[in-house]
C-alpha cells in the first residue's frame, strides 16, 4: 500500500520540502530541475493542501502532508510506462507477443517499482523519456509524407517530451545524443539520394534543429522561468545565494552605500564569488596558535563585520582632506568594534596548517608591520574608469596582500565549535583569485554626505544570471546543502548497477524494515547479455560484409506491420535497425552517465533498464520467429516466471515488509543485513534481550528489546530522533542550519556606543601607564592650551574658526556624520544655534581642561600634539589658565563629574606615530561595537536629507 510508510524516504524529503516552498513562495535550491516538483505541487494544490506542514528532516512523519495522494501521482506516471512500451513496439512493427514481453518485464522490475511508489523524480522522468521514444516512432511513420500536419505534430511533441525529461532530471539530457544520432543517420541517407533537392535537405535539417535543440531547451528554460516567478520571497537557502540574487528575491536589505571609498570609511568586506560571507572578528581568541582575537568569515550581517580603513603610517583625522584608497597602496584595517588591526604572522591557521593565521591584534596605539596590507585591484566596472585605480563599493574586486607576501583568503572550511562553525580565514602565499578576492559591500565615510556621492546598491540578477548561479548550486548540492541524516545518496556507476548488484537504501526503520532500490537480476542480466551479443553481431556482420559473405535469409511471419520508416527493408535489416536504435539509447543513457557533472546513483540506471527491456523483447522475437505459437508462448512463460522469481526474492526491500537477517544474507544483492533481526529459538519463558543501535544525526543510541517488540522499538526510535532534532535545532534559525554556521549577533548599537568609550579609555590608560612621561607632558600642554569652548563663549557664541587638529569650523560641523556604516541609526547633522550655545555653556560648567576635539570623529584623534597648535593659541595660554583651573574646581562637585572623569584619561599629547607594542592577545572583554567617533561633543543642525538617509540605512540593515 502507498500509505504503508508514513515517513519520508530518501529523496522524498527534498521533493516534499520543495512542494512546501512553492506553496509559500520561498526561494530554495533543489537537487534536480523543477518540473517534477512543480507537478507534485500542482497535484497537492488540487488535493487541497496549502503548505501548512513544516518538514525539516528525513524520516519525519508526514502527518497532514498529502503523501498518499502524491505517491499515487508518482505511481500513475510509472504505470503509464507499461502501455507506452507496448504501443511503442507495436508501432515499430513488432508482434503483439513481443510487446507483451516488454510490458511483463516492466511490471516485475523491482528497481522501477521501488522508485515509482514514492514522491521521487524517477517516475516523471521515465514517463517523459518513454513518451519521447513513442513520439519519435510516430514521427518516423510519416517520413514518406514530410511536412504534413501530423509530421510536424509528432516531431514537435518529441521535442516537448525531451524537454520534459530534461526539466525533471539532468539524466534526461542523455536522451539528446540518441535523437541527434538518429537524425544524423537520416540526413546522411537523404544526402545520398540524388533525387532530393538541396532545399528539401535544408528544411529537414532545420526541422531537426527546431525539434531536437530549440524546443527541448525552450521547455527547460520555461520551467525555470516559472520556478523563479513562483519563488519571489526570502527562503531557507538565502545565505547560499549571491547578494545579487538575494536582492532579486528581496532576501537582502543592504541599504545604500557610498560609491567612493576613502581613508576613514567604515566598510564591510564580502568574500567574492562564494557564500562564506563577510570578513568578521569578535571578542574571542584562538584556543591555540597565537591565542589572539579570532578573524573569520561570517555569512550574517552584523556590527562585527565593520572595519575602518586606515593609512599604513597614520590614523585618519577628520580635519584631513579626503584621500581615496587607491591600487597598490598599503593600508591597515581597524576592526570597528574592538579597535584592533587585521594581523597575520608565521603561526599556522587553526585548520589549514599549511596556511598562515589571521587575527585581530593590538590597539589604537600599536603599530606593527604585520598589520600592513597592500590593495591589488583585479577587476572593476568597465563603465567606470576610476574603479580601475581606486576602490569603489561593489564594483571593484581586489585582493589584500600581506607584508609577508601572502594573500588574505577565505574558503569553505568550517572552524570548530569554539569558533561557532564560522568559515576559516587565512593568509596563503599561492592563493588563487577565486579564494582571495574581496569587494567592499558597504562604505560610509563620516565627512561625506550621501547626497554628495553616488549611492550604490546591488543590482538585481537577470534571468541568465539566476540560471547560471542556481545551476552551480545544483551541481554542488551535496556540498552546499548539509544532510544530517545517516541515510543519503551514495555515488555509484553503471557497471556497479548492472553487474555488481549494488543497491540504494531509501528508508529504514531501526529494526527489521527497510526500502531499497535493487534491479531485478533476471531482467538486468538478460538485457546486458543481449546488448553484448548485439555488439559482437555488429562487428561480425561488418567483417562478413567486407568478405562478401551473406547471412542466411529468412522471412517474417504474415500479419506483421513493419516500422513504416523501414518497410522496404528485408527482415534482417529491419531487426538490425530496431536493435541499433535501442543499442544507441542504452549506450547514451548508461555509458554517458560517466561524464555527467553531477553525482549519479542507482536511480539514474532506470532509463537504460527501460531500453534494455525493449531490446530483450526484440531479441525474443528474433529467436522465436520461426517457432510455432505454442512454443513461443512457452518460451515467454519461462522468461516471465524467472523474472517473477527474482522479483519475489526482493519484495521485502521493494515494499518495506518484514525480513530476517538470514534471508537477507542469502540474497545476491548487497543489502544492509545488520538492520534485520536474527530469529531465535528459545524455550524459556523470557527470551534473551537484544540491542539495536540507533543513529540519530551522527549520535548513536543503544536500545535493548526482546524479540517481538520491533514495532515498539521503532516508535521509540522515532521519538528519540524527533527529540534529538528539537534539541539540536533549538535556538537556531533554519537558515543557520543550512549554512552550518551559528549566528552570534553583536550587542545593540546603543550599548556598543557606550562600551566603546570604556574600551578607548582602557587603551589610553594602559598606554599612559607604560609611558608616564606622556601624561606629564600632557599636563604641561593643557596649561598652555586654550579651551575651544571657552573661546567660543567669550565671543558670545559666535562661530570662530580655530586652526588646529582639535578645532573645527561651522562648515565642517555641518558635514559631520557618524561613520557607523549601514548599521548606524543616527547620521548626525547640525542642531540650531541656541542648542549649540546651551551645550557650550554646559560644557563650560562641567568639563575640565580636556583637549576636546570638536570635530574629531574618533576617540583616538583626540590626542593632540603641542607642536601642531598655532602660535596664536600659545600666546593666549596665560589668560586661559585661570579659566581652566576654575572649570576644574567647579567640576569636582558637579553631578556630572562622571563624564569629566571619563574624559580625563584621554588627555594625551602623543602623536599616533609614538606607539607601544603590547602583549599579543590583550583584549577588552566586551563583545560590542560602537560608533567610530563616540567621544566627540559635536552637535550640528538637523539636516532632514541626511536624517532620512540614515534612517533608511538603519532600518534596512540592523535586523536582517
TITI-293450 format. One record per residue (C-alpha): residue in three letters; z, x, y. Coordinates in steps of 0.25 Angstrom, whole numbers, plus 5000, padded with zeros to 4 digits. Each point is the difference from the previous one (the first is absolute). Example, Ala and Ser with C-alpha at 12.3 -4.5 7.8 and 13.67 -1.06 7.14 Angstrom:
BEGIN
ALA503150494982 SER499850065014 
This chain:
BEGIN
UNK500050005000 UNK499750055014 UNK501449975005 UNK500750084988 UNK500350115009 UNK500649965013 UNK500150145007 UNK498850085005 UNK499350104992 UNK499450135004 UNK498949975011 UNK500549855001 UNK501050045010 UNK498950075009 UNK499249874999 UNK501149905002 UNK500550095012 UNK498649995006 UNK500049854999 UNK501349995008 UNK499550105010 UNK498749925002 UNK500849875001 UNK500850065011 UNK498950085007 UNK500750134999 UNK499250134998 UNK500250074987 UNK499350114992 UNK499549974986 UNK499550084988 UNK498749924999 UNK499049945009 UNK500549865005 UNK499149904993 UNK500849974988 UNK501349985008 UNK499249915010 UNK499649924988 UNK501449994995 UNK500549975014 UNK499149885001 UNK500449954987 UNK501550015003 UNK499749925013 UNK499349894992 UNK501249994991 UNK500949985013 UNK500650145001 UNK500450045014 UNK500450154997 UNK501549975001 UNK500450084987 UNK500350155004 UNK499650094989 UNK500650145001 UNK499950074987 UNK499350004987 UNK500849924989 UNK500649905011 UNK500049864995 UNK498949925006 UNK500849875003 UNK499249925010 UNK498850084999 UNK498849934993 UNK499850114990 UNK499649904989 UNK498949945008 UNK499550135005 UNK500050064985 UNK499249874997 UNK499050045010 UNK499950144994 UNK499949954986 UNK498849915005 UNK499350125006 UNK500250074987 UNK499649894991 UNK498749985007 UNK499550134996 UNK499949954985 UNK498949895004 UNK499350105010 UNK499950104989 UNK499449904990 UNK499049955011 UNK499650145004 UNK499650044986 UNK499249874998 UNK499250025013 UNK499750144996 UNK499349944988 UNK501050024989 UNK500449914989 UNK501249905001 UNK500850074989 UNK499950135007 UNK500549935013 UNK501149944991 UNK500450144995 UNK500250045015 UNK500849885003 UNK500950014988 UNK500350155002 UNK500449975015 UNK501049894995 UNK500850104992 UNK500050125009 UNK501450035002 UNK499950085013 UNK499249905007 UNK501049894996 UNK501250075005 UNK499350035013 UNK499449865002 UNK501449934998 UNK500650055012 UNK499850005015 UNK499150135000 UNK498650055005 UNK499450024986 UNK499649854998 UNK499349985013 UNK499450144998 UNK499449974987 UNK499549865004 UNK499250065012 UNK499550114991 UNK499649914989 UNK499349915010 UNK499250115006 UNK499450034987 UNK499749854998 UNK499349995013 UNK499250134998 UNK499549954987 UNK499649875006 UNK499350085011 UNK499250084990 UNK499549874994 UNK499249975012 UNK499350145001 UNK498749934997 UNK500249915012 UNK500550095011 UNK500549955014 UNK500249864996 UNK501249935003 UNK500750024987 UNK499650145000 UNK500750035014 UNK501249914996 UNK500450074987 UNK499850145007 UNK500949965011 UNK501049944991 UNK500050134993 UNK500350085012 UNK501249905004 UNK500650024986 UNK499950155001 UNK500749995014 UNK501149914994 UNK500350104989 UNK500050115010 UNK501049915009 UNK500949984988 UNK500250144996 UNK499350145003 UNK499650004985 UNK499049905004 UNK499250115007 UNK499750054987 UNK499049884998 UNK499150065011 UNK499450114992 UNK499749914989 UNK499149915008 UNK499450115008 UNK499650074987 UNK499449874995 UNK499349985014 UNK499550145000 UNK499349984986 UNK499449875005 UNK499450075012 UNK499550124991 UNK499249904992 UNK499449935012 UNK499650135005 UNK499250034987 UNK499349875001 UNK498750025009 UNK499849855001 UNK501349995009 UNK499750035015 UNK500950095008 UNK500549885008 UNK500549934988 UNK500750124996 UNK500650015014 UNK500549864999 UNK500650024986 UNK500850135005 UNK500449935013 UNK500649884992 UNK500750094991 UNK500750075012 UNK500449875005 UNK500649954987 UNK500550124994 UNK500650075013 UNK500049925013 UNK500649874994 UNK501150064991 UNK500450095012 UNK500049875009 UNK500949924990 UNK500950124999 UNK500150025015 UNK500149855002 UNK501349994991 UNK500650115009 UNK499749935012 UNK500749874995 UNK501150094996 UNK500250065014 UNK499949865006 UNK501149944992 UNK500950125001 UNK500350005015 UNK501550025000 UNK500950124998 UNK500450024985 UNK500850084991 UNK499050125000 UNK499950025015 UNK500650144999 UNK498950044991 UNK498949975010 UNK499550085012 UNK500449965014 UNK498649945003 UNK500049914988 UNK501549965003 UNK499649975014 UNK498849914995 UNK501049914992 UNK501150005011 UNK500950094991 UNK500350105010 UNK500449995015 UNK499950135006 UNK500049955014 UNK499250085011 UNK500050155001 UNK499650095011 UNK498750074996 UNK500350145007 UNK501150094993 UNK500750095009 UNK501250094999 UNK501349915001 UNK499349894993 UNK500849934989 UNK499049994988 UNK500049944986 UNK499150094990 UNK499449934989 UNK499450074988 UNK498549985000 UNK499349934988 UNK501249974992 UNK501149904999 UNK501250105000 UNK500249965015 UNK500750075011 UNK500650145003 UNK501549964999 UNK501350065001 UNK501549954999 UNK501450055000 UNK500050044985 UNK499950144995 UNK499350064988 UNK501050024989 UNK499450134996 UNK499150115007 UNK500450015014 UNK500949885001 UNK499349975013 UNK499749865005 UNK498949934992 UNK498649985004 UNK499249904992 UNK498849905000 UNK500549865002 UNK499149885000 UNK500849905008 UNK500049995015 UNK501350065005 UNK500750065012 UNK500250134992 UNK498550024999 UNK500050045015 UNK499750145005 UNK499950065014 UNK498950105002 UNK500650135007 UNK499350135004 UNK500350124992 UNK500650085011 UNK500749895008 UNK500649865000 UNK499249895007 UNK500549965015 UNK499749875007 UNK499750085013 UNK498950084993 UNK498649955001 UNK499349934988 UNK499650104990 UNK499149954988 UNK500250054986 UNK498750084997 UNK499450064988 UNK500550144995 UNK501349985008 UNK501350044995 UNK501049885000 UNK501449964996 UNK500449874994 UNK501349955004 UNK500649894992 UNK500349885009 UNK501249964993 UNK500850134997 UNK499450095010 UNK499650104989 UNK498750074999 UNK499049994989 UNK500250134992 UNK499550084988 UNK500450124993 UNK499850084987 UNK500949914991 UNK499349924990 UNK499849855002 UNK500949914992 UNK499049954990 UNK498750095001 UNK500750134999 UNK498750085003 UNK500049935014 UNK500950035011 UNK501149925005 UNK499949925013 UNK501349965007 UNK500649965014 UNK500850115005 UNK500850055013 UNK500249925012 UNK499549995015 UNK500550155003 UNK499450064987 UNK498850085000 UNK499450054987 UNK498650054997 UNK500049914988 UNK500049885009 UNK498650035005 UNK498849924995 UNK498550025004 UNK499149885003 UNK498750014992 UNK499149885003 UNK499149974988 UNK499349865004 UNK499949925013 UNK499449885006 UNK498650045003 UNK499949895010 UNK501150075008 UNK499650155003 UNK501450035005 UNK500649974986 UNK499450124994 UNK500850105009 UNK501349925002 UNK500949904992 UNK499749865001 UNK500749894994 UNK499449944987 UNK498650075002 UNK500450154999 UNK500250054986 UNK500750134999 UNK500850104992 UNK501350075003 UNK500050154997 UNK501450074999 UNK500250135006 UNK500150064986 UNK498649954997 UNK500349884991 UNK499649855004 UNK500849885001 UNK499749914988 UNK500449874993 UNK499749954987 UNK500349894989 UNK501250084995 UNK501249924999 UNK501350065004 UNK501349984992 UNK501049885002 UNK500850085010 UNK498850005009 UNK499849854998 UNK498750024993 UNK499250055012 UNK498850084999 UNK500050155000 UNK499650085013 UNK499850144998 UNK499250125006 UNK498950064992 UNK499150125002 UNK498849954993 UNK500149855004 UNK498749925000 UNK499749915012 UNK500349874991 UNK501550034999 UNK500250085014 UNK499349915010 UNK500849915010 UNK499849915011 UNK500849955012 UNK500249854997 UNK500849975012 UNK500350085013 UNK500849975012 UNK500250095012 UNK501249985009 UNK499350025013 UNK498649944997 UNK499949855002 UNK499349924989 UNK499149955011 UNK499650145004 UNK499450034987 UNK499149944989 UNK500949934990 UNK499550014986 UNK500349934987 UNK499549994986 UNK498649944999 UNK499949904989 UNK499250044988 UNK498749934998 UNK499549954986 UNK499450134995 UNK501350085004 UNK500949904993 UNK499150004988 UNK500050154999 UNK501550015002 UNK500349894990 UNK499150064989 UNK500750145002 UNK501449934997 UNK499449924988 UNK499550134994 UNK501450065001 UNK500749874997 UNK500950064990 UNK500450115009 UNK500349925013 UNK500649884993 UNK501250044993 UNK500349934986 UNK501549994997 UNK499749944986 UNK499950084987 UNK498849924996 UNK498850055008 UNK498550024998 UNK499850134992 UNK498750075002 UNK499050014988 UNK498650034997 UNK498949934992 UNK500150084988 UNK501549974999 UNK499749855001 UNK498950004989 UNK500450114990 UNK501550035002 UNK500549864999 UNK500750015014 UNK500849885005 UNK500549965013 UNK501349935001 UNK500049885010 UNK501449954998 UNK501250024991 UNK501449934998 UNK501150104997 UNK500149964985 UNK498949954991 UNK498949955009 UNK498850075008 UNK498649975004 UNK499050114999 UNK498550015002 UNK499350054987 UNK498649994996 UNK499749944987 UNK499650124991 UNK499049934992 UNK499249955012 UNK500250145007 UNK499650094989 UNK498849924995 UNK499550005015 UNK500250155001 UNK499350024986 UNK498849925004 UNK499950075014 UNK500050134993 UNK498949954990 UNK499149965011 UNK500150135007 UNK499650074987 UNK498949904997 UNK499450025014 UNK500050154998 UNK499349994987 UNK499049895005 UNK499650105011 UNK499850114990 UNK499249924990 UNK499149945011 UNK499750145004 UNK499550034986 UNK499249874999 UNK500949944989 UNK500249855001 UNK501249924996 UNK499849894990 UNK499549875006 UNK500749874999 UNK500049865006 UNK501049925005 UNK500349864994 UNK499449885005 UNK500749915011 UNK500550115009 UNK499750015014 UNK499850145005 UNK500650055013 UNK498849965009 UNK499950135007 UNK499750074987 UNK499349884993 UNK498750094998 UNK500850114993 UNK500050024985 UNK501449974993 UNK500450144999 UNK499850035015 UNK500749865003 UNK501350054994 UNK499850145006 UNK499949945014 UNK501349914997 UNK500850114995 UNK499550105011 UNK500549905011 UNK501449984993 UNK500150154997 UNK499850035015 UNK501049905003 UNK501050064990 UNK499850145006 UNK500149955014 UNK501349934998 UNK500750114992 UNK499450145002 UNK499949985015 UNK501549965000 UNK500350155000 UNK499450025014 UNK500749885006 UNK500950055012 UNK501249914995 UNK500950004989 UNK499549924988 UNK500749944988 UNK499749924988 UNK499749875007 UNK498850075006 UNK499450014986 UNK499849854998 UNK498650005007 UNK499550114990 UNK500649924989 UNK499349875004 UNK498650085000 UNK500450064986 UNK500249864995 UNK498649965004 UNK499550124994 UNK500749984987 UNK499449864999 UNK498650055002 UNK500250104989 UNK500549894991 UNK498649935003 UNK499250134997 UNK500850034987 UNK499949854995 UNK498649965005 UNK499450014986 UNK501149934993 UNK500249854996 UNK500849915009 UNK501149994990 UNK500250164999 UNK500050015015 UNK501149905000 UNK500850074990 UNK499850135008 UNK500449935013 UNK501349954993 UNK500350144995 UNK499950055014 UNK500949895006 UNK501050014989 UNK500250155002 UNK500149985015 UNK501049884998 UNK500950094991 UNK500150115011 UNK500349895010 UNK501149944993 UNK500750144998 UNK500050015015 UNK500549865003 UNK501450045003 UNK499650095011 UNK498949915005 UNK500849885002 UNK501450065001 UNK500649954987 UNK501250064992 UNK499750124992 UNK500850104992 UNK500050155001 UNK499450024986 UNK498849915003 UNK499850075013 UNK500050144993 UNK499049964989 UNK499049955011 UNK498950105003 UNK500149985015 UNK500950095009 UNK501149905004 UNK501450035005 UNK500749964987 UNK501450045005 UNK500049875007 UNK500149924987 UNK501349974992 UNK500250064987 UNK500349894989 UNK501350034993 UNK500549944986 UNK501549995001 UNK500849914991 UNK501250025009 UNK500549885009 UNK499850095012 UNK498850085001 UNK499950145007 UNK499950015015 UNK498750055005 UNK499750065014 UNK498949985010 UNK499750095012 UNK499549925012 UNK499250085010 UNK500349945014 UNK499250075011 UNK500350144995 UNK501449974995 UNK500449984986 UNK501049894995 UNK500549994986 UNK500249864994 UNK500749984986 UNK499649884992 UNK499949944986 UNK498749974993 UNK499649865003 UNK500550015015 UNK498750055005 UNK499749885009 UNK501450015007 UNK499950155002 UNK498649985007 UNK500649905009 UNK501250095003 UNK499050125003 UNK499349915010 UNK501349975007 UNK500350155000 UNK498650035006 UNK500149905011 UNK501450045004 UNK499550155000 UNK498849965009 UNK500949935009 UNK501050115001 UNK498950105002 UNK499349935011 UNK501249945007 UNK500050045015 UNK498550054999 UNK498849945005 UNK498749974991 UNK499250105009 UNK501050114997 UNK499949984985 UNK498550015000 UNK500050135009 UNK501250054992 UNK500750055013 UNK501449945004 UNK500049965015 UNK501150075008 UNK499949945014 UNK500750075011 UNK501049945010 UNK499649905011 UNK499550055013 UNK501349975008 UNK500850084990 UNK499150115000 UNK500050015015 UNK501550025000 UNK500150104989 UNK498950095005 UNK500950025012 UNK501150054991 UNK499050084992 UNK499650085012 UNK501450015005 UNK500450074987 UNK498850095000 UNK500350045014 UNK501550024998 UNK499650094987 UNK499150085008 UNK501050025012 UNK501150044989 UNK499150114995 UNK499650045015 UNK501249995008 UNK499450085011 UNK499049895002 UNK501149905003 UNK500650105011 UNK498650025006 UNK499949845000 UNK501349995008 UNK499550095011 UNK498749935001 UNK500649875001 UNK500850045012 UNK498750055007 UNK499249884996 UNK499849875009 UNK500249874993 UNK498649935001 UNK500749865000 UNK500950055011 UNK498850055008 UNK499449864999 UNK501249935004 UNK500250095012 UNK498649965005 UNK500449854998 UNK499349984987 UNK498650055006 UNK499150064990 UNK500150155001 UNK499050094992 UNK500950114994 UNK499250124995 UNK500650054987 UNK500149974985 UNK501249905001 UNK499449925011 UNK498849905001 UNK499349925010 UNK499949855001 UNK498650014996 UNK500450074987 UNK501149894998 UNK498949895000 UNK499350074989 UNK501250024991 UNK499949944986 UNK500950024988 UNK499350074990 UNK500549944987 UNK498649974994 UNK499649864994 UNK501449974996 UNK500650015014 UNK500349865006 UNK500350045015 UNK498950075008 UNK500750035013 UNK499449985013 UNK500749995013 UNK501149915006 UNK500149965014 UNK500550095011 UNK501349935002 UNK500350014985 UNK499750155001 UNK500950015012 UNK501149944992 UNK499850094988 UNK500150125009 UNK501349955006 UNK500649984987 UNK499550144995 UNK500750065013 UNK501349944996 UNK500050034985 UNK499150124998 UNK500550145000 UNK499150115005 UNK499150004988 UNK498750055003 UNK499449874997 UNK498549994998 UNK499549885007 UNK498649994992 UNK500250094988 UNK499649924989 UNK500850074989 UNK501550055000 UNK499550144997 UNK499350015013 UNK501349985008 UNK500350154998 UNK499650065014 UNK499750145003 UNK500650055013 UNK498850095003 UNK499149885000 UNK500849935011 UNK499350005014 UNK500650095011 UNK500449885009 UNK500949954989 UNK500850134999 UNK500250005016 UNK500749874999 UNK500950034989 UNK501250025009 UNK499949865006 UNK499949944986 UNK501250074993 UNK501049915007 UNK499349874996 UNK499850054985 UNK501550035000 UNK500449865006 UNK499149944989 UNK500750084989 UNK501449955005 UNK499549865001 UNK499449994987 UNK501350054993 UNK500749865001 UNK498749925000 UNK499949894989 UNK498650064996 UNK500550144998 UNK499550004986 UNK498650005006 UNK500350125008 UNK500650084988 UNK498849974992 UNK499150065011 UNK500950135002 UNK499550084988 UNK498649995004 UNK500350095012 UNK499250124996 UNK499150085008 UNK499450074988 UNK498550004999 UNK499349954988 UNK499650144997 UNK501450044998 UNK500349964986 UNK500950024988 UNK499850004985 UNK500949914993 UNK500449994985 UNK498949934993 UNK500349864996 UNK500949975012 UNK499949855003 UNK500749895007 UNK500349904989 UNK499449885008 UNK498749944994 UNK499549935012 UNK498950025011 UNK500249985015 UNK499050005011 UNK499550145004 UNK500650005013 UNK501349934999 UNK500950075010 UNK499149975012 UNK500649915011 UNK498749965006 UNK499949865004 UNK498649955004 UNK499449885006 UNK499549904990 UNK498650014996 UNK499549874994 UNK498850064993 UNK500850114994 UNK501149914995 UNK499049914994 UNK499350114992 UNK501450064996 UNK500449864995 UNK498749994992 UNK500250144994 UNK501449974996 UNK499849864994 UNK498850054991 UNK500750134995 UNK501549994998 UNK500149904989 UNK498750034991 
